[in-house]
Amino acid sequence: MEYLTTSFTSYLNQIDFSHLLQKCLISAIVLIVVVISLKITYGVFDRIFDGEKAGLEPREARRIITLNRVTKTATRASIWTLASLIILGQFINVGSLLAVAGVGTLAIGFAAQGIVEDVMSGFVIVFENQFSVGDYVIIDETHYGIVETIGIRTTSIREFNGGLFIIHNGKIDRLINYSKGHVKAIVDVGFAYEEDINKVTEILEEICKDLYENQPDLFNLRPEIQGVTRLDPSAVNIRIVCDEDISNRFMAENTLRQRIKEVFDEKGIEIPYNKTVIYSRESIKKMHQKS
């Protein structure tokens, strides 16, 4: 460590401040080139990784957006590193400085193992398509939400309570991704035992057909009636299922429930609910008198 300190001190003493105005002008030009280069490369990446291209499935669009962000991050880091070396090269011997830095890298290599692990894990996550920005995931069975960003070192999950959970990529060893493929939107419909089950089934079939035909963006596939799934003490339960993307699941379930309630009210189908009936002594006497 003493050797490294002495070496860096000696190189700092060798900083060349001659022709300072010229070097500052070159540094300014380099910075301008960096800004222009970043804008150009960002524009190219936006064209290559266009997540809003027509005809893309939601899953593929999220993957393209993730690749766009990760590629921009890596490119930005590379360009700024190169620009920093060019600017430093005007004042000091960068080759010798990098040699000394290489010795220092060996000294702190063990301490940087976690950083290397995070970076490598980040690239593996992106290129193996384990999950993408916008996916609904559960990490370590305790943290669940929507993936907001995937960085080189960390991943950010926006939990449903509003909190932003940030985890190092190298620490992600158990993950459930609910956005790969479709998930089941499930709605259980309860109705009174007095109702005709065939009539109720026909009404539900009409509702499913109507939603599928009039809301194709929400229902890519027609909801299916699985039949009677439970006989509760006060209700017969029929289950309706539909394959949905995770982003549309809750909206599809809410739409189904609302439409079923509206149609049941129109058709006079009773949906059971808890009732409390209170009898007074006078009402009991009147009932006995009538009987």
Secondary structure, DSSP 8 states (H G I E B T S, - for coil): -HHHHHHHHHHHHT---TTHHHHHHHHHHHHHHHHHHHHHHHHHHHHHT-TT-TT--HHHHHHHHHHHHHHHHHHHHHHHHHHHHHHHHTTS-HHHHHHHHHHHHHHHTTTTHHHHHHHHHHHHHHHTTS--TT-EEEETTTEEEEEEEE-SSEEEEEETTS-EEEEEGGG---EEETTSS-EEEEEEEEE-TTS-HHHHHHHHHHHHHHHHHH-TTT-SS--EEEEEEEE-SS-EEEEEEEEE-HHHHHHHHHHHHHHHHHHHHHHT------------HHHHHHHHHH-
